[in-house]
Amino acid sequence: MFGSVTALVPYKKKMLFYYGFLSLLISVFLFTVSLYFFLLNDLDNKAKAAENILISQMEGIFSELKRVVDNAQLSCEEDDVKRLKRLAFYSDTFKEFGLFDRDFRVFCSNYGAVDIPIFSSIVNRIERAAERKTVSLVHSKSLGNPTLFAFYQGENGIGANGLAPPVRFSTLIDPIILPNYFYELTIGKRILSSNRNGIDSDIWNKEVVSLDDWSMRLDVYLPSNLYWQRLHSLIPFIFIGWLFLFFAFYNAHLIGIYFRRSLRHCVRRAIKNAEIEVYFQPVVSLNPGEPLELEALLRWKSLNHGQVSPLVVVKVASQLGLMDELTWLVIRKVGAFYREYPDQLIDIKTSVNVDRFSLLKESFAPKLVSILEEYPELIGRLGLEVTETSALNHEELPVMVSRFEQITALGIGLSVDDFGTGYSGLDFLRRFPYDTLKLDQVFIANLKDDQFTRQVLTSISILAKELGMKLVAEGVEREDQLNDVRLLGVDRVQGYYFCKPLPKDQIITWMTFNNAV
Ligand SMILES: Nc1nc2c(ncn2[C@@H]2O[C@@H]3COP(=O)(O)O[C@H]4[C@@H](O)[C@H](n5cnc6c(=O)[nH]c(N)nc65)O[C@@H]4COP(=O)(O)O[C@H]3[C@H]2O)c(=O)[nH]1
């Protein structure tokens, strides 16, 4: 398929450049934007993971302090000190423990008895806290500046404090956040742990995690150099995406061309844009003094498919469900023809081919009425030719009879087209109010040599006369055929012998030459 299409499509450098540029833009855009959102999402995940680990760390800290408080007394004997030393030795977090009393004075530590008042600001926080827990960053002689102090007061009033170096927090958070992102963990306004300093990069975004119970805040930053680093490693993928999109666009372009040039699409467009032409072929009367009639036949010359047979156009239009539109288009063009040549066509009737399924529709007669209002020139001059391409079923038969009655009531003549080739039997003729019967051209072609055809046509001719129908012979090409059909009692003749279907201006010229106007 594509081979033949590429042959149709001239090689266009501009188009290739356009698709190349467009696909490059899209590929770059997709990768750069997706990377940014990917990193934002990653940043968010990292911040959440750090938050979870901080929460569990804080819970661990306080359950440790609770254990210290649970067995403590208001004494600082050797055993009490030993116990505190033991707890500090086994603790992952704390290096020192202390015990304080109801008056918030630390009376015992793992170094022995002490008497150190707790800062009033911390006392306030302990008293305000729901579970009497708080943390603070304070200078400590033994652990330096800053040191994390955690306080917990039990129900009996005895409390414990633990001292931890901030490094404990960085060892927890660093593996989650480093090396890609950087962070700052603060308690109140003081920094507990941070790797922010010394990082030489713009900050593109940050995630903030707040642990309000401990006045803790973790800011995780997205540095711009991480983005550029990652983007750099994506260059081969951007290139592959570019190629992929380029081929996708190019193939879509070819498919689009193929589709636009497909017969179905062209027929649809031709009907929609009224590009279908109508030619006219005379139907000459053999009864002296009677004016000729015309048959309107569609013609379509497609830019892509050349001259397309009307039978093909009709077939494709019916596959596309556009037969009604096609019929209205042809009838309107016939109306316009009458409007253009009112004097020349004053006595001339024109018949138009109609699909039987269009006729069966309830909307058919009302639509016809509206076209007659649009083109009153057609009133009394329009005829419809119906070809029986399939047999009518029991339900369709009465509907068809009533449609025919509605149409004849509008003064529109009805002809059976191609009689003898379709499903129109003799019984069919009696049921429907046809005024004309058109014999298919295959009978006329065989008439000379085929005795049987001659007998059949003689019987049809007798029946047509009995039913008051006019008989038309189609496809008369030679004089001997004309003589033969004349002998059969045919009223009108249509065929190349007289004239081929012609465009509107040429048929008017032909009629003028043949004294038909
Ligand atoms: N060999 C030969 N052919 C002759 C001679 N005289 C006329 N013809 C051709 O016989 C066909 C007569 O039209 P049809 O039986 O209604 O058969 C029509 C009709 O069934 C259908 N058609 C044409 N226009 C329309 C239309 O507007 N609507 C619908 N629904 N069908 C149409 O397409 C068919 C073919 O149309 P055309 O190709 O125009 O073919 C026309 C005409 O050009 C002759 O002496 N020798």
Ligand as a Chemical Component Dictionary entry (heavy atoms), coordinates in Angstrom:
data_LIG
# 
_chem_comp.id                   LIG 
_chem_comp.type                 NON-POLYMER 
_chem_comp.pdbx_formal_charge   0 
_chem_comp.three_letter_code    LIG 
# 
loop_
_chem_comp_atom.comp_id 
_chem_comp_atom.atom_id 
_chem_comp_atom.alt_atom_id 
_chem_comp_atom.type_symbol 
_chem_comp_atom.charge 
_chem_comp_atom.model_Cartn_x 
_chem_comp_atom.model_Cartn_y 
_chem_comp_atom.model_Cartn_z 
_chem_comp_atom.pdbx_ordinal 
LIG N1  N1  N 0 -24.059 1.028  -24.758 1  
LIG C1  C1  C 0 -24.992 1.969  -24.831 2  
LIG N2  N2  N 0 -25.324 2.615  -23.696 3  
LIG C2  C2  C 0 -26.288 3.568  -23.799 4  
LIG C3  C3  C 0 -26.900 3.890  -24.999 5  
LIG N3  N3  N 0 -27.787 4.887  -24.725 6  
LIG C4  C4  C 0 -27.706 5.159  -23.414 7  
LIG N4  N4  N 0 -26.772 4.368  -22.817 8  
LIG C5  C5  C 0 -26.372 4.295  -21.434 9  
LIG O1  O1  O 0 -27.336 3.531  -20.769 10 
LIG C6  C6  C 0 -27.495 3.994  -19.437 11 
LIG C7  C7  C 0 -28.910 4.335  -19.207 12 
LIG O2  O2  O 0 -29.139 4.641  -17.934 13 
LIG P1  P1  P 0 -29.724 3.642  -16.846 14 
LIG O3  O3  O 0 -30.249 2.419  -17.486 15 
LIG O4  O4  O 0 -30.654 4.440  -16.017 16 
LIG O5  O5  O 0 -28.485 3.176  -16.019 17 
LIG C8  C8  C 0 -27.802 4.121  -15.238 18 
LIG C9  C9  C 0 -28.391 4.245  -13.863 19 
LIG O6  O6  O 0 -28.820 3.000  -13.382 20 
LIG C10 C10 C 0 -27.193 4.670  -13.079 21 
LIG N5  N5  N 0 -27.276 6.144  -12.936 22 
LIG C11 C11 C 0 -26.828 7.105  -13.761 23 
LIG N6  N6  N 0 -27.098 8.319  -13.228 24 
LIG C12 C12 C 0 -27.751 8.090  -12.064 25 
LIG C13 C13 C 0 -28.325 8.926  -11.059 26 
LIG O7  O7  O 0 -28.318 10.147 -11.143 27 
LIG N7  N7  N 0 -28.905 8.318  -9.992  28 
LIG C14 C14 C 0 -28.946 6.973  -9.870  29 
LIG N8  N8  N 0 -29.555 6.441  -8.780  30 
LIG N9  N9  N 0 -28.463 6.153  -10.798 31 
LIG C15 C15 C 0 -27.856 6.708  -11.876 32 
LIG O8  O8  O 0 -26.044 4.357  -13.784 33 
LIG C16 C16 C 0 -26.419 3.638  -14.940 34 
LIG C17 C17 C 0 -25.456 3.814  -16.034 35 
LIG O9  O9  O 0 -25.458 5.114  -16.459 36 
LIG P2  P2  P 0 -24.661 5.532  -17.742 37 
LIG O10 O10 O 0 -23.296 4.965  -17.684 38 
LIG O11 O11 O 0 -24.814 6.983  -17.877 39 
LIG O12 O12 O 0 -25.392 4.769  -18.873 40 
LIG C18 C18 C 0 -26.597 5.221  -19.346 41 
LIG C19 C19 C 0 -26.425 5.630  -20.783 42 
LIG O13 O13 O 0 -25.253 6.382  -21.024 43 
LIG C20 C20 C 0 -26.504 3.196  -26.162 44 
LIG O14 O14 O 0 -27.008 3.409  -27.282 45 
LIG N10 N10 N 0 -25.545 2.237  -26.015 46 
# 
loop_
_chem_comp_bond.comp_id 
_chem_comp_bond.atom_id_1 
_chem_comp_bond.atom_id_2 
_chem_comp_bond.value_order 
_chem_comp_bond.pdbx_ordinal 
LIG N1  C1  SING 1  
LIG C1  N2  DOUB 2  
LIG C1  N10 SING 3  
LIG N2  C2  SING 4  
LIG C2  C3  DOUB 5  
LIG C2  N4  SING 6  
LIG C3  N3  SING 7  
LIG C3  C20 SING 8  
LIG N3  C4  DOUB 9  
LIG C4  N4  SING 10 
LIG N4  C5  SING 11 
LIG C5  O1  SING 12 
LIG C5  C19 SING 13 
LIG O1  C6  SING 14 
LIG C6  C7  SING 15 
LIG C6  C18 SING 16 
LIG C7  O2  SING 17 
LIG O2  P1  SING 18 
LIG P1  O3  DOUB 19 
LIG P1  O4  SING 20 
LIG P1  O5  SING 21 
LIG O5  C8  SING 22 
LIG C8  C9  SING 23 
LIG C8  C16 SING 24 
LIG C9  O6  SING 25 
LIG C9  C10 SING 26 
LIG C10 N5  SING 27 
LIG C10 O8  SING 28 
LIG N5  C11 SING 29 
LIG N5  C15 SING 30 
LIG C11 N6  DOUB 31 
LIG N6  C12 SING 32 
LIG C12 C13 SING 33 
LIG C12 C15 DOUB 34 
LIG C13 O7  DOUB 35 
LIG C13 N7  SING 36 
LIG N7  C14 SING 37 
LIG C14 N8  SING 38 
LIG C14 N9  DOUB 39 
LIG N9  C15 SING 40 
LIG O8  C16 SING 41 
LIG C16 C17 SING 42 
LIG C17 O9  SING 43 
LIG O9  P2  SING 44 
LIG P2  O10 DOUB 45 
LIG P2  O11 SING 46 
LIG P2  O12 SING 47 
LIG O12 C18 SING 48 
LIG C18 C19 SING 49 
LIG C19 O13 SING 50 
LIG C20 O14 DOUB 51 
LIG C20 N10 SING 52 
# 
